[in-house]
Amino acid sequence: MNSMLTLGLIGSVIIVILALYAAHLWRQANTRQQQNQLESEKISTNETQAAEVALKNINMVLKAVAQEQISLTEAAIRIMAYRLTLPEEQQQLAIFIPFNELALATAHIPILDDWKALEKSHRDKLDLEKTELENSFKQEILEATRQYLSKY
């Protein structure tokens, strides 16, 4: 009888220890879940803020295009870079098509220090090519710009 009491007592102690351990694990899991939720919300907020800044920048570039204060090639490069921070569905807006096409068509033209390193005759040749490409996309870009600015 005494051994049964001892076994019962040991069993009860083991059950209490296991219950405390289970509660500890549950608290850890709950804390991790809350941390993950906060991190997810923070990422979502950052993405939303980045998209808002990108839209403002796109709007500013489009206004500069409408006022002919920026080359179409530079506008296309900038808009394509800003577009990448937008949500996927916004990246697919039709307005971006002519800008994307011009950016791709002029992607082989060097910029910044690479441009400066070219000989003048080569820069002149590329300037002429860039102008021709800009002229070929100009109407589509201006129409997309007009449509976007009238909506936003």
HELIX and SHEET records of a PDB file:
HELIX    1   1 ASN A    2  ALA A   66  1                                  65    
HELIX    2   2 LEU A   72  ARG A   83  1                                  12    
HELIX    3   3 GLU A   88  GLN A   91  1                                   4    
HELIX    4   4 PHE A   96  ALA A  105  1                                  10    
HELIX    5   5 LEU A  112  LYS A  116  1                                   5    
HELIX    6   6 LYS A  120  LYS A  151  1                                  32    
END                                                                             
